Amino acid sequence: MNGADAPPITGGPHVSALSARHPLSRHQQIGGLLVALLMATAFVVAWRTSLAVLLSVCAVYFLVSSIDKFVLVTRGMSGRGVITVSDERARAIDDADLPVYTVLLPVYGEPEIVTNLVAGVGRIDYPADKLDILLVLEEDDQETIDAISRADLDGITPVLVPPSEPRTKPKACNHAMALPTERSELVTIYDAEDIPDPLQLRKAAAVFAASGPEVGSVQARLGYYNERENLLTRWFAIEYDQWFSYMLPALSASNCVIPLGGTSNHIRTEVLRQVGGWDAYNVTEDADLGIRLARFGYRTVVVDSLTGEEANADVVNWVRQRSRWYKGYLQTFLVHMRNPLSMVRELGLVPALRISNLTAGMPIANTLNLLFWTLLLVWFAGKPDFMNSVFPGPVYYLCLLMFTVGNLATIMLGVVSARTRDKPYLLGAALLVPGYWFLQSMAAIKSMAQLIYKPSYWEKTVHGLSPMPGVSRPPRGSDNVQH
């Protein structure tokens, strides 16, 4: 189980070349400027032809991307790519054979969820002498520090991170792992509002023990304990079920890259250090780390162990969180595409294309959706003549196919997902999911704007808006918690 058994790095990019501190390399800046000038010139010379070509390329991309995602999700529904460790097998592992685990709990500006944190982590079934739980706090976050000081943190060690830029979760986690943690063999991250499967650490340890040294990380499933709260949480739950229950297992079964989730990813400590830890400047450090692990020759597998999270029940809060995710996906894509040939050589062509589609493809596609919807409204409003020239015959029928069959297939995929996950209460939300697509487009546009003027800004997601099951806590604003 020791991380020292991991294979030495052979090839792979240098860690310093994978930082999002400067999202665009000089070559990318020059290339982007040339493309922008070329497109601007083309639109000035012949805007109708240029728009027709652009729409044609976008339509073909939507078709290929939609088919690939549909194939992956349906493949994941077959059950392939998920490793199952029974509770009995997990409990049967002798404590003496378990590795030393480091659990990171990064918290910032969240004094009201201290009770949730203690309750969630307190359920972990793992020998105390082999468990190092580090509560990672910002040194100037006095409200949370005060709340922590009044809580019973039995077995939890607070770690204070000195104020410095960037103010991000990955920077805080890197600081915690830079402390004396020589005995650590495996490391994982839980957010403060998480409710992990009590046996998750044992199950992940069992997967590592049964796997070769090429398996560098194990991703557990994520789900929401408040998914019934409103329409937004139901939409969010459908998306998460498809992503963690079907998409990631299908990627694993296809030997493709798995972008790690922000929590419940378990990593060999030595491997984490070999690949340089988390990128402090990337606001989706989890997805970036998943790609980095793959580029250094390590695999990620998926274990069937659930961590409950709090779904955003507030639209504004959801947009803030999703725009950060999309911005991080764009950062990740730009970082790993600084040398496309090296990326393809290290990952393979199909995995490289798929991970590009799952990172940059998401915000770009959701932004383009608004363009197509706008053109659709223009068509229905008055059927102007110029629409005939920007939508030549084949492109028109391809767009019509995507608008009807493609959207219907996507909606039905959500319906099937709700049925296969035995969640009939999500069926209505699955039929109304086009409303969710509009919110995704709003978040995508915001992410692209922030990528320009606030690339490493970590827009805080407010947690504790929904009650944690089985935990009674004072409401927000109570005198028992400082604000």
Beta strands, then each sheet from edge to edge (+ up, - down):
strand 1: 82-83
strand 2: 101-107
strand 3: 131-138
strand 4: 156-161
strand 5: 186-189
strand 6: 195-196
strand 7: 215-224
strand 8: 265-268
strand 9: 299-309
sheet 1: 1+ 9+ 6-
sheet 2: 1+ 9+ 7+ 8- 5+ 2+ 3+ 4+
end
